[in-house]
């Protein structure tokens, strides 16, 4: 991140006047709306702090459920309000519908993908041989595999899109590729679970392979989703829409947390296999609706 900031600081002179000045000033009405929103947010925050200070019997489970409900409710309320608003043009309304479909697909993707920090870590601790060439390592080391693959593969995926140019897949097709790959990774985990059930601890290469597949899936969906959000968001709410888009990750994690409770109650092959198949079906569905989504994107791909 430090190198990234240095690169950004050195490269700003190449950006000209981009981002230096706003294209238009906020109207008094917009300023009042922002101030009102900040005031309400501050009041709610202070109220929660006061509640926490004076009420000592709040359970962690209650706090967890409240946060989860909030994360799931915000995108629903946000999109609903925009569709009911008369401020959107016909093109903006159509593109926002496309973004909702992509949002749901993103939730499904992160539901599976982010189990790497929970379920797959437990699996590594209990079922994987934590040794390479006689050197022992903790299960937490597997969390470094995905970042290494991202650094290695991101330039490759970017180069592929650049080389394909206008022939590259559309945004919904890229999303479907991400869903299909993360689903395949859990089918591989199904085989790993079966191998662990039969022979005890298994080779760490199983998880390395899973993370490799998931990383390619992430690189076909995550950066594409960020780019699509900036293009599909209403012109007056690009920043807010981007913030809501990040909640697709949080929503996937919330749902994935509850789904993860089944890990201890189901056979490992059934747990991983069922989630893998469901995610692959979501990817196939995304392929089937891809042309419709492209039409909703109104000239964007």
Secondary structure by P-SEA (a helix, b strand, c coil): caaaaaaaaaaccccccccccccccccaaaaaaaaaaaaaaaaaaaaaaaaaaccccccaaaaaaaaaaaaaaaaaaaaaaaaacccccaaaaaaaaaaaaaaaaaaaaaacccccccaaaaaaaccccccccccccccccccaaaaaaaaacaaaaaaaaaaaccccccaaaaaaaaaaaaaaaaaaaaaaaaaaaccccccaaaaaaaaaaaaaaaaacaaaaaaaaaaacccccaaaaaaaaaaaaaaaaaaaaaaacccccccaaaaaaaaaaaaaaaaaaaaaaaaaaaaaacccc
